[in-house]
Amino acid sequence: MQKTYTLFSLKKRILAVLLVISFIFCALAVRLFVIQIISGGKLQLRATDQWTRDLAIVAPRGTIYDRTGSTLAVSYTTYNVYVRPREVTSPTAVASALSTELGLSFASVLEKVQKRGQSETLIKMQIDSQLAERIYNYRLDGVYLAENCDRYYPYGNLLTQVLGFISVDNVGQTGVEAQYNSLLKGKDGYSYVQSDLQGKEIGGSLRYYYPASPGSELTLTIDSKMQIILEQALQQIMEEQKAKTVTGMIMSAKTSEILALSSKPSFDLNDVPRDDLEALFENSRIKAVTDIYEPGSTFKILTVAAALEAGVVDLDDKFYCPGYRIVDGVRIKCWRTIGHGSQTLTEAFANSCNCCFIDLALRLGVDRFYQYMEKFGLGSATGVDISGEGSGMLMDKSLVKNVDLARMGFGHAIALTPMQLLNAVAAIVNGGNYNQPSLLKATTTNGEVKQSSIKTLHSNIISAQTAQKVNGLLEFAENKTGKYTFVEGYNVGGKTGTAQKYKPEGGIDQGKYISSFVGTYPADNPEYLVFVMVDEPSNGAYYGSIVAAPYGKAIFSGLFDYLNEPKQDETVSVEFVTMPDLTNLPLAEAAKQVVNLGLYYEVDGEGDIVTGQLPPVGTMIQKGTTIVLIT
């Protein structure tokens, strides 16, 4: 049957064809738009990756300076050695040259050189420029050098924990290097060459070079000269007191800026001992921030400040110490078991009398005591810009009994970090401003300097009048025999502490102590705070007044020389006496001799006969020093 096409049906067919063609063109246009506009950048990168080979140029890390402009850490150029096996014409010659120059196994290098299935193989990282030049002069086909960088620390083992170190890939591992890695690392660059399908470089082709952008420069609050003074004293403690570890700090009392911070033992940052990772990271920890401890008598600064501010005590109030207090039926001993007798608050603070501080804590009561401890930052981190900060340990307030509160009053049954303690002391002695401790002072990026601001977290946590009273107590505690005698002619205040250590599973670890010292200068309006903590001294003595305070004195003396600080009183003179032999004497007779020599004493034991003494016979010691009689 013959089919007849009308004009109308023909138009419909043409329209359908046109619509199909239009749809195809629209689809192609959309696809081209996606390929060229939306995905163009990605596809171009993929194409470039196929017909080029690149070598990374590692960005130099930003330089780190101290507050005086001294360089603490700087980057320098090193080189990585690569091989592109497909371009190697003589594998044996290449392996021989590289293994000889780089001190590597010939067999292992040859194996890498012959892996033609790989486009590129790393032979060795971070060789110096002289060695790189020697390798370059071989003119070996398929051997390439790429810029890298390494870190150099001009002061070596100074500021080990604060600065930290980097990995072989230039990533910060500890300390400031890790804390501010994102600022320091910079942006890597690249060197590109055109290659064929097999990855071989096309001779005479274009080369592309994108330079690396260096990281930001950091200026720390640290003063390198103060740091040297601090670390010399800490090393002396390690040697003389045979301690497990020692920690020290110098802080600005007004701003809480950290001027010096260290722990010993440490290591040279230019020769990081990576063979024992456990020891490496143990000696890399900033223990003043990460580790908590029971502070002992240095905590009495916080207790007395709270009691004075709350109005439950005044400087002339009297306290009687028979050598113990009984609280909740529990006998709590004063460190001086024979007692201090009747004394004012000023005398009790200087004597570090536990009985007095038991009374102060009980007068405050649990609620008010905790209220002030929270104001002083206990139980929470200070916010210092150091990773791994501990927050300390406070008992649940609802579980605290009077006997617990009594022990807290003199720094037991409570744990905090040295940073928490020193920052709380700073807030007390500066008149009540609780600041956030800081290490970073300024950042410089592309020439633009951004100063870090001092952050005051809480104001007026105590009054100026209370601060003045506490400063007076600290001054008297360190200058009992006359004004400005702790450091001859200088108005230094301070407090020592001694605390027992506890086993990980609980209970007192017999014979193990932590001795500490907190010092202020000038005592009447402090600008500087010094902290020294000696963990497990093992040279016979463990009292803070014997083990820690003398080194605090040495740190202050070094500071005064560095700062060219004039004496507050040129007329003050310090006398020295020779330590007599007091062993085998009755305690009363030995004590009488000590007092007649112008010395103070502490008794270790409860016997009536002296069986030992610290320091030993014949030692020259300053009048006003506290010695230990062992019974």
C-alpha positions as CSV (number, residue, x, y, z in Angstrom):
1,M,0.0,0.0,0.0
2,Q,1.6,3.3,-1.0
3,K,2.3,5.8,1.8
4,T,1.7,9.4,1.1
5,Y,3.7,12.2,2.9
6,T,2.0,15.5,3.4
7,L,3.6,18.8,3.9
8,F,2.6,18.9,7.5
9,S,4.2,15.5,8.4
10,L,7.4,16.5,6.6
11,K,7.6,19.7,8.8
12,K,7.2,17.6,11.9
13,R,10.1,15.4,10.9
14,I,12.4,18.3,10.1
15,L,11.4,19.9,13.5
16,A,12.3,16.7,15.3
17,V,15.6,16.4,13.6
18,L,16.4,20.1,14.4
19,L,15.4,19.5,18.1
20,V,17.7,16.5,18.3
21,I,20.6,18.4,16.7
22,S,19.9,21.4,19.0
23,F,19.9,19.1,22.0
24,I,23.2,17.5,21.0
25,F,24.8,20.9,20.5
26,C,23.5,22.1,23.9
27,A,24.8,19.0,25.6
28,L,28.2,19.5,23.9
29,A,28.2,23.1,24.9
30,V,27.4,22.2,28.5
31,R,30.1,19.5,28.5
32,L,32.6,22.0,27.0
33,F,31.6,24.5,29.7
34,V,32.2,21.9,32.4
35,I,35.5,20.8,31.0
36,Q,36.9,24.2,30.2
37,I,35.4,26.4,32.9
38,I,34.4,24.4,35.8
39,S,36.9,21.5,35.7
40,G,39.5,23.3,33.5
41,G,41.9,24.0,36.4
42,K,41.8,20.4,37.7
43,L,42.2,18.8,34.3
44,Q,45.0,21.2,33.4
45,L,46.8,20.1,36.6
46,R,46.3,16.4,35.7
47,A,47.6,17.0,32.2
48,T,50.6,18.9,33.5
49,D,51.3,16.1,35.9
50,Q,51.4,13.7,33.0
51,W,53.8,15.6,30.8
52,T,56.0,17.1,33.5
53,R,58.1,15.9,36.4
54,D,58.4,18.1,39.5
55,L,60.7,18.3,42.5
56,A,59.5,20.0,45.7
57,I,61.4,23.0,47.1
58,V,60.9,22.9,50.8
59,A,60.0,26.3,52.3
60,P,62.5,27.6,55.0
61,R,60.9,27.7,58.4
62,G,60.5,31.1,60.0
63,T,63.3,32.3,62.2
64,I,62.7,32.4,66.0
65,Y,64.1,35.3,68.1
66,D,64.1,36.1,71.7
67,R,62.7,39.4,73.1
68,T,66.1,41.1,72.6
69,G,66.5,40.2,69.0
70,S,68.9,37.3,69.5
71,T,68.4,34.4,67.0
72,L,67.2,31.2,68.7
73,A,66.4,29.0,65.6
74,V,67.2,29.6,62.0
75,S,66.8,27.5,58.8
76,Y,69.5,26.8,56.3
77,T,69.4,25.2,52.8
78,T,70.1,21.5,52.4
79,Y,69.4,19.2,49.4
80,N,67.6,15.9,48.7
81,V,69.0,13.5,46.2
82,Y,66.6,11.8,43.8
83,V,67.0,9.4,41.0
84,R,64.8,8.9,37.9
85,P,65.6,5.3,36.9
86,R,64.3,5.7,33.3
87,E,66.8,8.4,32.6
88,V,69.8,6.6,34.1
89,T,72.1,5.4,31.3
90,S,74.7,3.7,33.6
91,P,73.1,2.3,36.8
92,T,76.4,0.9,38.1
93,A,78.2,4.2,37.7
94,V,75.4,6.1,39.4
95,A,75.1,3.6,42.3
96,S,78.9,3.7,42.8
97,A,79.1,7.5,42.9
98,L,76.1,8.0,45.1
99,S,77.0,5.2,47.6
100,T,80.6,6.5,47.9
101,E,79.6,10.2,48.4
102,L,76.6,9.5,50.6
103,G,78.0,6.7,52.7
104,L,75.3,4.3,51.7
105,S,75.3,0.6,50.7
106,F,76.2,0.1,47.0
107,A,73.7,-2.8,46.7
108,S,70.8,-0.8,48.2
109,V,71.5,2.3,45.9
110,L,71.8,0.1,42.9
111,E,68.5,-1.6,43.7
112,K,66.7,1.8,43.7
113,V,68.5,3.0,40.6
114,Q,67.3,0.0,38.6
115,K,63.6,0.3,39.6
116,R,62.5,1.5,36.2
117,G,58.9,1.0,37.1
118,Q,59.1,4.0,39.4
119,S,59.3,7.5,37.9
120,E,61.3,8.9,40.8
121,T,63.2,7.5,43.9
122,L,64.5,9.3,46.9
123,I,68.1,8.3,47.8
124,K,68.9,10.6,50.7
125,M,67.5,13.7,52.4
126,Q,69.2,16.9,53.8
127,I,72.8,16.7,52.6
128,D,74.8,19.9,52.9
129,S,75.7,22.2,50.1
130,Q,79.3,21.0,49.7
131,L,78.3,17.4,49.3
132,A,75.5,18.5,46.9
133,E,78.0,20.3,44.8
134,R,80.3,17.3,44.6
135,I,77.4,15.1,43.4
136,Y,76.3,17.7,40.9
137,N,79.8,17.8,39.4
138,Y,79.6,14.1,38.5
139,R,77.0,15.1,35.8
140,L,75.1,11.8,36.3
141,D,72.1,11.2,34.0
142,G,68.9,10.7,36.0
143,V,70.3,12.2,39.3
144,Y,68.6,15.3,40.6
145,L,69.0,17.6,43.6
146,A,66.1,19.4,45.2
147,E,66.3,22.2,47.7
148,N,65.3,21.3,51.3
149,C,66.0,23.0,54.6
150,D,67.2,22.0,58.1
151,R,67.1,23.8,61.4
152,Y,70.1,25.2,63.3
153,Y,69.9,26.3,66.9
154,P,72.7,28.8,67.7
155,Y,72.6,28.1,71.5
156,G,72.6,24.3,71.2
157,N,71.2,22.8,74.4
158,L,69.7,26.1,75.6
159,L,65.9,26.2,75.6
160,T,65.7,22.5,74.6
161,Q,62.1,22.0,75.8
162,V,60.8,25.5,74.9
163,L,62.0,25.6,71.3
164,G,61.6,21.9,70.6
165,F,62.8,20.2,67.4
166,I,61.5,19.2,63.9
167,S,61.2,16.0,62.0
168,V,63.3,15.2,58.9
169,D,60.3,16.4,56.9
170,N,60.5,19.8,58.6
171,V,57.4,19.4,60.8
172,G,57.5,20.6,64.4
173,Q,57.5,17.8,66.9
174,T,57.7,19.5,70.3
175,G,57.9,22.9,71.9
176,V,57.4,26.1,70.0
177,E,58.3,24.3,66.7
178,A,55.2,22.2,67.2
179,Q,52.9,24.8,68.9
180,Y,53.4,27.3,66.1
181,N,54.1,24.9,63.2
182,S,51.4,26.4,61.0
183,L,53.0,29.8,61.2
184,L,56.6,28.7,60.9
185,K,56.4,26.1,58.1
186,G,55.8,28.5,55.1
187,K,54.6,27.4,51.6
188,D,56.7,24.9,49.5
189,G,57.7,25.7,46.0
190,Y,58.3,23.4,43.0
191,S,60.7,22.9,40.0
192,Y,59.1,21.4,36.9
193,V,60.6,19.9,33.7
194,Q,58.7,18.6,30.7
195,S,58.9,14.8,30.1
196,D,57.8,12.2,27.6
197,L,55.4,9.3,28.1
198,Q,58.2,7.3,29.8
199,G,59.0,10.1,32.3
200,K,62.3,11.0,30.6
201,E,63.2,14.7,30.5
202,I,62.7,16.3,27.0
203,G,65.9,18.0,26.1
204,G,65.6,21.7,25.4
205,S,62.1,21.9,26.8
206,L,60.7,24.6,29.1
207,R,61.5,24.5,32.8
208,Y,59.2,26.1,35.4
209,Y,60.3,27.3,38.9
210,Y,58.0,28.3,41.6
211,P,60.0,29.6,44.6
212,A,59.1,28.6,48.2
213,S,57.7,31.2,50.6
214,P,59.4,31.3,54.0
215,G,57.3,30.9,57.2
216,S,56.6,33.7,59.6
217,E,59.2,34.9,62.1
218,L,58.4,34.6,65.7
219,T,59.6,36.7,68.6
220,L,59.3,35.0,72.0
221,T,59.0,36.5,75.5
222,I,62.1,34.6,76.4
223,D,65.3,36.6,77.3
224,S,68.2,34.4,76.2
225,K,70.6,35.9,78.8
226,M,68.2,35.2,81.6
227,Q,67.8,31.7,80.2
228,I,71.5,31.1,80.4
229,I,71.5,32.2,84.0
230,L,68.6,29.9,84.8
231,E,70.1,26.9,83.0
232,Q,73.5,27.3,84.6
233,A,71.9,27.1,88.0
234,L,69.7,24.1,87.1
235,Q,72.7,22.2,85.8
236,Q,74.6,23.0,89.0
237,I,71.6,21.6,91.0
238,M,71.7,18.4,88.9
239,E,75.4,17.9,89.7
240,E,75.5,19.0,93.3
241,Q,72.1,17.6,94.6
242,K,72.1,14.5,92.3
243,A,68.5,15.2,91.5
244,K,66.3,13.1,89.2
245,T,65.1,16.3,87.4
246,V,65.1,20.0,88.1
247,T,62.8,22.7,86.7
248,G,63.1,26.4,86.7
249,M,61.3,29.6,85.6
250,I,61.7,33.3,85.5
251,M,58.4,35.2,84.9
252,S,57.3,38.8,84.7
253,A,55.1,39.4,87.8
254,K,53.2,42.2,86.1
255,T,52.4,40.5,82.7
256,S,53.0,36.7,83.3
257,E,55.3,36.7,80.3
258,I,57.8,33.8,80.5
259,L,61.3,35.2,80.5
260,A,63.1,31.9,81.0
261,L,61.9,28.3,81.3
262,S,63.8,25.0,81.4
263,S,64.1,21.5,82.8
264,K,67.2,19.3,83.2
265,P,68.3,16.9,81.9
266,S,68.1,18.2,78.4
267,F,70.0,17.7,75.1
268,D,71.5,19.6,72.2
269,L,68.9,20.6,69.6
270,N,71.5,20.3,66.9
271,D,72.1,16.7,67.7
272,V,68.7,15.2,68.7
273,P,69.1,11.8,70.3
274,R,66.5,9.9,68.3
275,D,67.8,6.4,69.2
276,D,65.8,6.3,72.4
277,L,62.4,7.8,71.7
278,E,61.1,7.3,75.3
279,A,64.0,9.2,76.8
280,L,63.8,11.8,74.0
281,F,60.2,12.7,74.7
282,E,60.7,12.5,78.5
283,N,63.4,15.1,78.2
284,S,61.4,17.2,75.7
285,R,58.5,17.7,78.1
286,I,58.0,21.2,79.5
287,K,57.5,19.8,83.0
288,A,56.6,23.2,84.5
289,V,53.4,23.0,82.3
290,T,52.7,19.3,81.9
291,D,53.5,17.7,85.3
292,I,51.5,18.2,88.5
293,Y,53.0,17.9,92.0
294,E,52.1,18.5,95.6
295,P,53.6,21.9,96.3
296,G,54.1,21.9,100.1
297,S,54.9,25.2,101.8
298,T,55.2,27.4,98.7
299,F,51.4,27.0,98.5
300,K,51.2,28.8,101.8
301,I,51.5,32.1,99.8
302,L,48.0,31.3,98.4
303,T,46.5,30.3,101.7
304,V,47.7,33.4,103.5
305,A,46.6,35.7,100.7
306,A,43.1,34.2,100.8
307,A,42.9,34.5,104.6
308,L,44.1,38.1,104.6
309,E,41.7,39.0,101.8
310,A,38.8,37.3,103.5
311,G,39.6,39.2,106.8
312,V,39.9,36.1,108.9
313,V,43.5,37.0,110.0
314,D,45.8,40.0,110.4
315,L,49.6,40.2,110.5
316,D,49.7,40.6,114.3
317,D,47.4,37.7,115.1
318,K,49.0,35.1,117.5
319,F,49.3,31.4,116.8
320,Y,50.6,28.7,119.2
321,C,52.3,25.7,117.7
322,P,53.0,22.7,120.0
323,G,54.3,20.7,117.0
324,Y,50.9,19.4,115.9
325,R,47.2,19.9,115.5
326,I,44.4,17.4,116.0
327,V,41.7,17.7,113.3
328,D,38.8,15.3,113.0
329,G,40.6,13.1,115.5
330,V,43.7,12.9,113.3
331,R,47.1,14.2,114.6
332,I,48.7,16.4,111.9
333,K,52.3,17.2,112.6
334,C,54.1,20.5,112.0
335,W,57.4,20.0,110.2
336,R,59.1,21.1,113.5
337,T,57.8,18.4,115.7
338,I,59.0,20.2,118.9
339,G,56.8,23.1,117.9
340,H,57.3,26.8,117.3
341,G,55.6,28.1,120.4
342,S,53.7,31.4,120.3
343,Q,54.2,33.5,117.2
344,T,52.6,36.2,115.0
345,L,51.3,35.5,111.5
346,T,54.5,37.2,110.2
347,E,56.7,34.9,112.2
348,A,54.6,31.8,111.5
349,F,54.9,32.5,107.7
350,A,58.7,32.9,108.0
351,N,58.9,29.8,110.2
352,S,56.6,28.0,107.6
353,C,54.6,26.7,110.5
354,N,52.0,24.1,109.4
355,C,49.9,24.6,112.5
356,C,49.3,28.2,111.6
357,F,48.1,27.4,108.1
358,I,45.9,24.6,109.3
359,D,44.2,27.3,111.4
360,L,43.9,29.6,108.5
361,A,42.4,27.0,106.2
362,L,39.8,26.1,108.9
363,R,38.9,29.7,109.5
364,L,38.2,30.1,105.8
365,G,36.1,27.0,105.6
366,V,35.7,24.7,102.6
367,D,33.4,27.0,100.5
368,R,35.5,30.2,100.9
369,F,38.8,28.3,100.5
370,Y,37.6,26.8,97.2
371,Q,36.3,30.2,96.1
372,Y,39.8,31.7,96.4
373,M,41.5,28.7,94.9
374,E,39.3,29.1,91.8
375,K,40.2,32.8,91.7
376,F,43.9,31.8,91.8
377,G,43.4,29.5,88.8
378,L,43.6,26.1,90.5
379,G,41.7,23.2,89.0
380,S,41.9,24.7,85.5
381,A,44.7,25.3,82.9
382,T,46.3,28.7,82.7
383,G,46.0,28.8,79.0
384,V,49.7,29.2,78.3
385,D,50.6,28.7,74.7
386,I,52.3,25.4,75.3
387,S,50.7,22.1,74.4
388,G,50.0,19.4,77.0
389,E,49.2,21.7,79.9
390,G,48.0,20.0,83.0
391,S,45.1,21.4,85.0
392,G,46.1,20.2,88.4
393,M,43.9,18.2,90.9
394,L,41.4,19.5,93.5
395,M,39.3,17.2,95.6
396,D,35.6,17.3,94.9
397,K,34.4,20.1,97.2
398,S,31.5,18.0,98.5
399,L,33.9,15.3,99.7
400,V,36.3,17.6,101.6
401,K,36.4,17.1,105.3
402,N,38.1,19.3,107.8
403,V,41.1,17.1,108.0
404,D,41.5,17.4,104.2
405,L,41.1,21.2,104.3
406,A,43.7,21.4,107.1
407,R,46.3,19.6,104.9
408,M,45.4,21.7,101.9
409,G,46.2,24.8,104.0
410,F,49.9,24.0,104.0
411,G,50.1,22.6,100.5
412,H,49.3,18.9,100.9
413,A,46.3,16.9,99.5
414,I,46.3,19.2,96.5
415,A,48.2,19.1,93.2
416,L,49.0,21.7,90.6
417,T,51.6,22.5,87.9
418,P,54.5,24.8,88.6
419,M,53.0,27.2,86.0
420,Q,49.7,27.3,87.9
421,L,51.5,28.0,91.2
422,L,53.8,30.8,89.8
423,N,51.0,32.4,87.8
424,A,48.8,32.5,91.0
425,V,51.7,34.0,92.9
426,A,52.1,36.6,90.2
427,A,48.4,37.6,90.5
428,I,48.8,37.9,94.2
429,V,51.9,40.0,94.3
430,N,51.0,42.3,91.4
431,G,47.9,43.5,93.1
432,G,45.2,41.1,91.9
433,N,45.5,40.8,88.0
434,Y,45.4,37.2,86.9
435,N,47.1,37.2,83.5
436,Q,47.4,34.4,80.9
437,P,51.1,33.2,80.8
438,S,52.6,33.6,77.3
439,L,55.6,32.6,75.2
440,L,54.8,34.4,72.0
441,K,55.5,38.2,71.9
442,A,55.2,39.0,68.2
443,T,54.8,37.5,64.7
444,T,56.3,38.9,61.5
445,T,54.7,37.8,58.2
446,N,55.8,39.4,54.9
447,G,57.3,42.2,56.9
448,E,54.2,42.9,58.8
449,V,54.6,42.8,62.6
450,K,51.7,41.7,64.8
451,Q,52.3,42.1,68.5
452,S,50.7,39.7,71.0
453,S,48.6,41.4,73.6
454,I,48.8,40.7,77.4
455,K,45.6,38.9,78.3
456,T,44.2,39.7,81.8
457,L,41.7,36.9,82.5
458,H,40.6,38.2,85.9
459,S,41.1,41.6,87.6
460,N,41.1,42.4,91.3
461,I,41.1,38.9,92.6
462,I,42.7,40.4,95.7
463,S,43.1,44.0,96.9
464,A,46.2,46.1,96.6
465,Q,46.3,46.2,100.4
466,T,46.4,42.4,100.7
467,A,49.1,42.2,98.0
468,Q,51.2,44.6,100.0
469,K,50.8,42.5,103.1
470,V,51.8,39.3,101.3
471,N,54.8,41.0,99.7
472,G,55.9,42.1,103.2
473,L,55.6,38.5,104.5
474,L,57.7,37.2,101.6
475,E,60.3,39.8,102.2
476,F,60.6,39.0,105.9
477,A,60.7,35.3,105.2
478,E,63.9,35.6,103.3
479,N,65.6,38.4,105.3
480,K,65.1,37.4,108.9
481,T,68.4,38.6,110.3
482,G,68.3,42.1,108.7
483,K,67.0,43.9,105.6
484,Y,68.1,42.7,102.2
485,T,70.4,39.9,103.3
486,F,69.1,37.0,101.1
487,V,71.0,38.6,98.2
488,E,73.3,41.2,99.7
489,G,71.8,44.7,99.3
490,Y,68.8,43.6,97.3
491,N,65.2,43.6,98.3
492,V,64.3,39.9,97.5
493,G,61.3,38.0,98.9
494,G,60.7,34.3,98.8
495,K,59.2,31.1,100.2
496,T,60.6,27.6,100.2
497,G,58.7,24.3,100.1
498,T,59.2,20.6,100.8
499,A,56.8,17.9,99.9
500,Q,56.7,14.1,99.9
501,K,56.1,12.2,96.7
502,Y,53.4,9.6,96.1
503,K,53.6,6.2,94.4
504,P,51.6,5.8,91.2
505,E,49.4,3.2,92.9
506,G,48.9,5.5,95.9
507,G,50.6,6.0,99.3
508,I,53.7,8.0,100.2
509,D,56.9,7.1,98.4
510,Q,59.2,7.0,101.4
511,G,62.5,8.9,101.1
512,K,61.5,10.8,97.9
513,Y,60.8,14.5,98.0
514,I,60.3,17.6,95.9
515,S,62.0,20.7,97.1
516,S,61.1,24.1,95.8
517,F,61.6,27.9,96.0
518,V,59.6,30.9,94.8
519,G,61.3,34.3,94.9
520,T,60.1,37.8,94.2
521,Y,62.0,41.0,93.2
522,P,61.7,43.8,94.3
523,A,59.9,42.4,97.3
524,D,57.8,45.4,97.9
525,N,56.5,45.7,94.3
526,P,57.7,42.6,92.3
527,E,58.7,42.8,88.7
528,Y,60.3,39.3,88.5
529,L,59.5,35.9,89.9
530,V,61.9,33.0,90.1
531,F,60.9,29.4,90.6
532,V,63.1,26.4,91.3
533,M,61.9,22.8,91.8
534,V,64.2,19.9,92.6
535,D,62.7,16.5,92.1
536,E,64.2,13.7,94.3
537,P,67.4,15.3,95.5
538,S,69.7,12.5,96.7
539,N,72.7,14.2,98.2
540,G,71.4,13.9,101.8
541,A,69.3,17.0,102.1
542,Y,65.8,17.5,100.8
543,Y,64.4,20.7,102.6
544,G,63.6,23.5,100.2
545,S,65.6,26.0,102.2
546,I,68.7,23.8,101.8
547,V,68.2,22.3,98.3
548,A,66.4,24.9,96.3
549,A,66.8,28.4,97.9
550,P,70.6,28.7,97.5
551,Y,70.1,28.3,93.7
552,G,67.3,30.8,93.7
553,K,69.7,33.2,95.3
554,A,72.3,32.4,92.5
555,I,69.7,33.1,89.8
556,F,68.8,36.4,91.4
557,S,72.4,37.4,91.7
558,G,73.0,36.6,88.0
559,L,69.9,38.6,87.1
560,F,71.1,41.6,89.0
561,D,74.5,41.5,87.2
562,Y,72.8,41.1,83.8
563,L,70.3,43.9,84.4
564,N,73.0,46.1,86.0
565,E,70.6,46.6,88.9
566,P,71.7,48.9,91.6
567,K,71.5,47.7,95.2
568,Q,68.7,49.1,97.4
569,D,71.0,49.3,100.4
570,E,74.8,49.6,100.0
571,T,75.3,49.4,103.8
572,V,74.1,45.8,104.1
573,S,76.9,43.4,104.7
574,V,76.7,39.6,104.8
575,E,78.7,37.6,107.3
576,F,79.8,34.0,106.9
577,V,80.4,31.4,109.6
578,T,82.0,27.9,109.6
579,M,79.6,25.0,110.2
580,P,80.7,23.3,113.5
581,D,80.4,19.6,114.3
582,L,77.1,19.2,116.0
583,T,76.8,15.4,115.9
584,N,76.3,13.4,119.1
585,L,75.2,16.5,120.9
586,P,71.9,16.8,122.7
587,L,69.4,18.6,120.4
588,A,69.0,21.5,122.9
589,E,72.8,22.1,123.0
590,A,73.2,21.8,119.2
591,A,70.3,24.2,118.7
592,K,71.9,26.7,121.1
593,Q,75.1,26.7,119.2
594,V,73.3,27.2,115.9
595,V,71.4,30.2,117.2
596,N,74.5,31.7,118.7
597,L,76.1,31.5,115.2
598,G,73.3,33.5,113.8
599,L,71.8,30.5,111.9
600,Y,68.3,29.0,111.8
601,Y,67.7,25.3,112.0
602,E,65.2,22.7,111.1
603,V,65.0,19.3,112.8
604,D,64.6,16.1,110.8
605,G,63.4,13.4,113.2
606,E,62.0,13.2,116.7
607,G,65.0,12.1,118.8
608,D,67.0,14.0,121.4
609,I,70.5,13.4,120.0
610,V,71.9,14.9,116.8
611,T,73.0,12.1,114.5
612,G,73.7,14.2,111.4
613,Q,73.8,17.7,110.0
614,L,73.4,19.6,106.8
615,P,75.6,21.2,105.5
616,P,78.6,19.1,106.7
617,V,81.3,20.2,109.2
618,G,83.6,23.0,107.9
619,T,81.2,24.4,105.3
620,M,81.2,28.2,105.0
621,I,77.6,29.5,105.2
622,Q,76.0,32.8,105.4
623,K,74.4,34.0,108.6
624,G,70.7,33.7,108.5
625,T,70.9,30.5,106.6
626,T,68.7,27.6,107.7
627,I,70.6,24.3,108.5
628,V,69.2,20.8,109.2
629,L,69.8,18.9,112.4
630,I,69.1,15.2,111.9
631,T,68.0,13.3,115.1
